[in-house]
Amino acid sequence: MKNTRNRMLITLALINFFNYVDRQVVFPLFPLIKEEFQVSDFELGLLGTVFMLVHSVASLPLGYLADRIERPRLIAAGVFLWSIMTLLCGFAPAFVVLLVLRAFVGIGEASYAPAAAALISDNFPREVRSRAQGVFNVGMFIGGTVGLALGGIIAGQAGGWREAFFIVPIPGFVLAFFAARLSDTVHHRHETKIPMRILLHNTAFLWVLAGGILVTFATGAIITWGVEFVRRYLAMDIETASLILGGTLVVAGTIGILCGGIVADRLTRRFASGRALVLAVSLGIAGPVLYAGVQSGTDGYWLAELEGTVFGAFIAEPAWIWFFLAAFVTGALMSSYFGPVTALIHEIVPARMRASAFAAYVLVIHLIGDTLSPALIGYISDRSSLKTGLEFVTIAISASGLAFAVVAWLVRKTGRTFLPGATED
C-alpha cells in the first residue's frame, strides 16, 4: 500500500511540474510577444488574466465531477488537453488567437488540481497529509520557476517566442498515459453527496478563502511581472533575469514547501491550529521582506542614508544582491503555504466533498486573485510604475497572513470539525 501511495504521489508531482512549466513559460516571453503583436502591458497582462479566469471558472464543475467519476481518467484527459493547446500556441497568427488558446490551456489544467489533491488526501493518513500535499506542490513550484527560466533560455537561444510552445508540452503527452493507469481504490463517489451551499456556513473555510485570495493575487503578480521588474530596474537581459530569478525561487520554494509541510504536520499534533499558524506567521513576515526587496531594487542602494555609519559597508551592496536575497526569503515563506492549506481545507470539510470544496477554493482564489493581478499590476505600471504595482502586492501578502491568523483562532476556539462529518476518513 505504501509503495502504491508513493508511486501515485511521484506521478502526480511530475504532472504538476509540467503543468506549471506550461503555465508559466509565457511570462518571460512578454517582451518578444509585445514586439511582434504591438500590444500594451495591460494586454500582455491579459495573457495571465484570461488563463486564470477560464481556469478558475472551469475548476468548480470539474472538481464537482471529480467527486463523482474515476479521477485518474479525468486527470489524464486534462493533461492531454493542456498539452495540445500549449503546442498550438506556437502557431498563433494573432494576439487574440494566443489569448483563446491560453484559455483552453486553463480548462485542461482546471481538471487536474482538485482531483489530484483529493486523491492524495484520500490515500494518505492525516498525520502526514501536509507533507504529502507539500511534495505534490513541490512539482508545482519547481515547474513554475523552471517555466520562467526555460522561457527566457529558449527565447535567448532561439531568438523568438514560438519555439518555447513547441518544446514544453511534449512530456505532457507521455504523462497523460501514466495518469490514466493510476489506482483510485480509495474514493467517496458512491456515498451520499453534500450540497455545495453548505460551505457558505463554514466560517473557517470562508476565512481560508479570504487568505487564499490575497496570497494568490500576490503570487500571480510576482510570477507575471517578476522577470520584467528585474529586467527594467536591475538592467538585466531576459535570459539572465529568468535564470537568476527562476533559480532563486526554485531553491527557495522547494525549501519552503517541504519545511512548511513538515512544521505544519508537527504543530498539528500539538495544536489543532498548527497548520493555520504556519500560514499566518510565514505570510505575515513575507510581505515586509518583499517590500524591502522592491525598494532595494529601485533605489540603487538599500538604506543608503546609513552610508558612513558602522553599517555603511554592509548596507551599500549592489541593489541586485539585496533584491534577490529578499526574493529568496519571500519565496521560501510564501511557498510554505501550499501543503498546509490543502490539508487544512480537506480537514475542515467532509471527505466525500474534498474535490468539490478544493475546486470551490480554486475557483474563488483564482477568479478574484491572480485572474485580476496580472492585468491590474500592468495597469498600475502603465500609469505609475511597476515598482508601485509590486508595493501594492506586498500589502496583499501581509493581509493574507492576518486572514489565516483568524483561521487559527477559529480552529483553536471550535476545533477541527466545522461541518458534520468534516474529519471523516
C-alpha positions in Angstrom: 0.0 0.0 0.0 2.8 2.4 0.9 4.6 1.8 -2.4 1.3 2.3 -4.3 0.9 5.7 -2.5 4.4 6.7 -3.2 4.1 5.9 -6.9 0.9 7.9 -7.1 2.5 10.9 -5.3 5.5 10.9 -7.6 3.4 10.6 -10.8 1.1 13.4 -9.7 4.0 15.6 -8.6 5.6 15.1 -12.1 2.4 16.0 -13.8 2.2 19.1 -11.6 5.7 20.0 -12.5 5.0 20.1 -16.3 1.6 21.6 -15.6 3.3 24.7 -14.2 6.1 24.7 -16.8 3.4 25.0 -19.5 1.5 27.6 -17.4 4.5 30.0 -16.6 6.6 29.7 -19.7 4.7 32.6 -21.4 5.7 35.3 -18.9 9.5 35.7 -19.8 8.4 35.9 -23.4 6.4 39.1 -22.8 8.9 41.5 -24.5 9.1 39.3 -27.6 5.3 38.9 -27.8 4.8 42.6 -27.2 7.2 43.5 -30.0 5.6 41.1 -32.6 2.0 42.0 -31.8 2.5 45.6 -30.7 0.4 45.3 -27.5 0.5 47.2 -24.2 1.5 46.0 -20.7 -2.2 45.7 -19.9 -2.8 43.5 -22.9 0.2 41.4 -22.0 -1.3 41.0 -18.5 -4.4 39.6 -20.1 -2.5 36.5 -21.1 -2.3 35.7 -17.4 -5.8 37.1 -16.6 -7.7 35.2 -19.3 -5.9 32.0 -18.5 -6.8 32.2 -14.8 -10.3 33.4 -15.4 -11.2 30.3 -17.5 -9.1 28.1 -15.3 -11.0 29.2 -12.1 -14.5 29.1 -13.7 -13.8 25.6 -15.1 -12.4 24.3 -11.8 -15.8 24.2 -9.9 -17.7 21.9 -12.4 -14.6 19.8 -13.0 -14.0 19.4 -9.3 -17.6 18.5 -8.7 -17.2 15.9 -11.4 -14.1 14.6 -9.8 -16.1 13.6 -6.7 -18.4 11.5 -8.9 -16.2 9.8 -11.6 -12.9 7.9 -11.7 -10.3 10.6 -11.1 -7.3 9.2 -13.0 -9.2 9.3 -16.3 -10.3 12.9 -15.6 -6.7 13.8 -14.8 -5.3 12.1 -18.0 -7.9 13.9 -20.2 -6.9 17.3 -18.7 -3.2 16.7 -19.1 -3.7 15.8 -22.8 -5.9 18.8 -23.4 -3.5 21.4 -21.9 -0.5 19.8 -23.7 -2.1 20.0 -27.2 -3.4 23.6 -26.6 0.1 24.7 -25.4 1.6 23.2 -28.6 -0.9 25.2 -30.7 0.1 28.4 -29.0 3.3 28.3 -31.0 1.3 28.7 -34.2 -0.9 31.6 -33.1 -1.1 34.1 -36.0 -2.5 37.0 -33.9 -2.6 38.1 -30.3 -6.3 37.3 -29.9 -5.7 33.7 -31.1 -3.0 33.4 -28.5 -5.4 34.6 -25.8 -8.0 32.0 -26.8 -5.5 29.1 -26.9 -4.2 30.1 -23.4 -7.8 30.0 -22.2 -8.1 26.4 -23.4 -4.9 25.5 -21.6 -6.7 26.8 -18.5 -9.6 24.3 -19.0 -7.2 21.4 -19.2 -5.3 22.4 -16.1 -8.6 23.0 -14.2 -9.4 19.3 -14.4 -6.3 18.4 -12.6 -5.6 20.1 -9.2 -8.9 19.3 -7.4 -8.9 15.7 -8.5 -5.2 15.1 -7.7 -5.4 16.9 -4.3 -8.4 14.8 -3.2 -6.7 11.6 -4.5 -3.7 12.4 -2.2 -5.8 13.2 0.9 -7.9 10.1 0.4 -4.8 7.9 0.2 -2.5 9.4 2.9 -3.2 9.4 6.6 -4.0 12.7 8.3 -0.7 12.9 10.3 1.4 13.1 7.1 -1.1 14.9 4.8 0.6 18.3 4.8 3.9 16.7 3.8 2.2 14.6 1.0 0.5 17.7 -0.3 3.8 19.6 0.0 5.6 17.0 -2.1 2.8 17.3 -4.7 3.2 21.1 -4.7 7.0 21.0 -5.0 6.3 19.8 -8.5 4.1 22.9 -9.0 6.6 25.4 -7.6 9.7 23.9 -9.3 7.7 23.6 -12.5 6.6 27.3 -12.3 10.1 28.6 -11.7 11.6 26.3 -14.3 9.0 27.6 -16.7 10.1 31.1 -16.0 13.7 30.2 -16.6 13.0 28.0 -19.6 11.0 30.6 -21.4 13.9 33.0 -21.1 16.5 30.5 -22.1 14.6 29.3 -25.2 13.9 32.9 -26.2 17.5 33.8 -25.8 18.8 30.8 -27.8 16.2 30.7 -30.5 15.6 34.4 -30.8 11.9 34.0 -30.8 9.0 33.1 -28.5 7.1 30.4 -30.5 9.8 27.7 -30.0 9.0 27.6 -26.3 5.5 26.4 -27.0 6.8 23.6 -29.3 9.1 22.2 -26.7 7.4 22.4 -23.2 4.2 20.3 -23.9 6.0 17.2 -25.1 6.3 15.5 -21.6 2.5 16.1 -21.0 1.5 13.6 -23.7 3.6 10.9 -22.0 2.3 11.7 -18.6 -1.3 11.6 -19.7 -0.8 7.8 -20.4 0.6 7.2 -16.9 -2.1 9.2 -15.3 -4.8 7.0 -16.8 -3.1 4.0 -15.1 -3.3 5.3 -11.6 -5.3 3.4 -9.0 -8.4 5.1 -7.5 -9.4 2.5 -4.9 -10.0 4.9 -2.0 -12.8 7.2 -3.1 -16.2 8.5 -2.0 -18.0 8.8 -5.3 -20.7 6.3 -4.3 -21.5 8.0 -1.0 -24.3 10.4 -0.3 -23.3 13.9 -1.6 -23.5 17.1 0.4 -24.7 20.2 -1.3 -22.1 22.8 -2.1 -24.1 25.6 -0.4 -23.2 24.2 3.0 -19.7 25.7 2.5 -21.2 29.2 2.9 -21.9 28.3 6.5 -18.4 27.1 7.2 -16.7 30.2 8.8 -13.2 28.7 8.8 -13.5 27.8 5.1 -14.6 31.4 4.3 -11.6 32.8 6.1 -9.3 30.4 4.3 -10.8 31.7 1.0 -10.0 35.3 2.1 -6.4 34.4 2.9 -6.1 32.4 -0.4 -7.4 35.2 -2.5 -4.8 37.6 -1.1 -1.8 35.3 -1.4 -2.9 34.1 -4.8 -3.3 37.7 -6.0 0.3 38.4 -4.9 1.7 35.2 -6.3 0.1 35.8 -9.7 1.6 39.4 -9.8 5.1 38.2 -8.8 5.1 35.4 -11.3 3.8 37.6 -14.1 5.9 40.7 -13.5 8.9 39.5 -11.6 11.2 38.9 -14.5 10.1 42.1 -16.2 10.8 44.0 -12.9 14.4 42.6 -12.8 14.9 43.5 -16.5 13.7 47.1 -16.1 15.1 48.0 -12.7 18.3 45.9 -12.4 19.3 46.3 -16.1 19.5 42.5 -16.9 18.5 40.9 -20.2 15.6 38.4 -20.4 17.7 35.3 -20.3 19.8 36.4 -17.3 16.8 37.7 -15.4 14.9 34.5 -16.0 17.7 32.3 -14.9 18.6 34.2 -11.7 15.1 34.8 -10.6 13.9 31.4 -11.6 16.8 29.7 -9.9 16.3 31.8 -6.7 12.7 30.9 -6.5 13.0 27.2 -7.3 15.5 26.7 -4.4 13.6 28.9 -2.0 10.3 27.4 -3.0 11.4 23.8 -2.6 12.8 24.6 0.8 9.7 26.5 1.9 7.2 23.9 0.7 9.0 20.9 2.3 9.7 22.7 5.5 6.2 24.2 5.7 4.6 20.8 5.3 6.9 19.2 8.0 6.4 22.0 10.5 2.6 22.2 9.9 2.2 18.4 10.5 4.3 18.5 13.7 2.5 21.5 15.1 -0.9 20.0 14.3 0.0 17.0 16.5 0.3 19.5 19.4 -2.2 22.2 18.4 -5.4 21.9 16.4 -4.5 25.3 14.8 -0.9 24.2 13.8 -1.4 24.4 10.0 -3.2 27.8 10.2 -0.5 29.2 12.4 2.2 28.3 10.0 0.3 30.1 7.2 -0.3 33.2 9.4 3.3 33.6 10.6 5.0 32.9 7.3 2.8 35.1 5.2 2.8 37.9 7.8 6.6 38.1 7.6 6.8 37.7 3.8 5.1 41.0 3.0 7.6 43.3 4.7 10.5 41.3 3.4 9.4 41.7 -0.2 8.7 45.4 0.3 12.3 45.8 1.4 13.5 43.9 -1.7 11.4 46.1 -4.1 12.9 49.2 -2.5 16.4 47.9 -2.9 15.8 47.0 -6.5 14.7 50.6 -7.4 16.7 52.8 -5.1 20.1 51.7 -6.2 21.3 51.1 -2.6 19.0 50.0 0.1 19.0 52.3 3.2 21.7 54.4 1.5 21.2 57.0 4.3 23.3 54.8 6.5 26.4 55.3 4.4 29.2 56.4 6.5 27.9 54.7 9.6 29.2 51.5 11.1 26.6 49.7 8.9 27.6 51.5 5.8 30.0 48.9 4.3 27.4 46.2 4.9 24.4 48.1 3.6 25.9 49.6 0.4 25.9 46.5 -1.6 24.7 46.4 -5.3 20.9 46.6 -5.5 20.6 43.2 -7.1 22.1 41.4 -4.1 19.5 42.8 -1.7 16.7 42.2 -4.2 17.5 38.6 -4.8 18.1 37.9 -1.1 14.6 39.4 -0.4 13.2 37.3 -3.2 14.7 34.1 -1.8 13.3 34.7 1.7 9.9 35.8 0.4 9.8 32.7 -1.9 10.5 30.4 1.0 8.0 32.0 3.3 5.2 32.2 0.7 5.7 28.7 -0.6 5.3 27.2 2.8 1.6 28.0 2.2 0.9 25.3 -0.4 1.0 22.0 1.5 -0.7 23.1 4.8 -3.6 25.0 3.1 -4.7 22.0 1.1 -4.5 19.7 4.1 -6.4 22.3 6.1 -9.2 22.6 3.6 -9.6 18.8 3.4 -9.7 18.6 7.2 -12.5 21.2 7.7 -14.9 19.7 5.1 -16.4 16.2 4.7 -14.2 13.7 3.0 -16.9 13.0 0.4 -16.7 16.6 -0.9 -12.9 17.2 -0.8 -12.5 17.6 -4.5 -15.6 19.9 -4.7 -14.5 22.0 -1.8 -11.0 22.4 -3.1 -12.4 23.2 -6.6 -14.6 25.9 -5.0 -11.5 27.2 -3.3 -9.6 27.2 -6.6 -12.5 29.0 -8.3 -12.7 31.8 -5.8 -9.0 32.4 -5.2 -8.1 32.5 -8.8 -11.2 34.4 -10.0 -10.6 37.2 -7.6 -6.8 36.7 -7.0 -4.4 36.0 -9.9 -7.1 36.4 -12.6 -7.1 40.1 -11.7 -3.5 40.7 -10.6 -1.6 40.4 -13.9 -3.7 43.0 -15.7 -4.2 45.2 -12.6 -0.4 45.4 -12.0 0.1 46.0 -15.7 -2.5 48.9 -15.5 -0.7 50.4 -12.5 2.6 50.1 -14.3 1.2 51.9 -17.4 0.0 54.8 -15.2 2.6 54.9 -12.5 5.4 52.4 -12.3 6.0 48.7 -11.9 7.6 49.4 -8.6 4.3 50.9 -7.3 2.4 47.9 -8.5 4.7 45.5 -6.6 4.5 47.7 -3.5 0.7 47.1 -3.6 1.4 43.4 -3.8 3.3 43.4 -0.5 0.2 44.7 1.3 -1.8 41.8 0.0 0.7 39.3 1.3 0.7 40.7 4.8 -3.1 40.9 4.8 -3.3 37.2 3.9 -1.3 36.4 7.0 -3.9 38.2 9.1 -6.7 36.2 7.5 -5.0 32.9 8.4 -4.5 34.2 11.9 -8.3 34.4 12.1 -8.5 30.8 10.9 -6.0 29.7 13.6 -8.2 31.5 16.2 -11.3 29.7 14.9 -9.7 26.3 14.9 -8.4 26.9 18.5 -11.9 28.1 19.6 -14.1 25.5 18.0 -11.9 22.6 17.0 -11.4 21.0 13.6 -15.0 20.0 12.8 -16.9 22.9 11.2 -19.3 20.7 9.2 -21.0 17.4 10.0 -18.5 14.7 9.3 -15.7 17.0 8.4 -12.9 14.8 9.8 -14.2 11.5 8.5 -11.6 9.5 6.7 
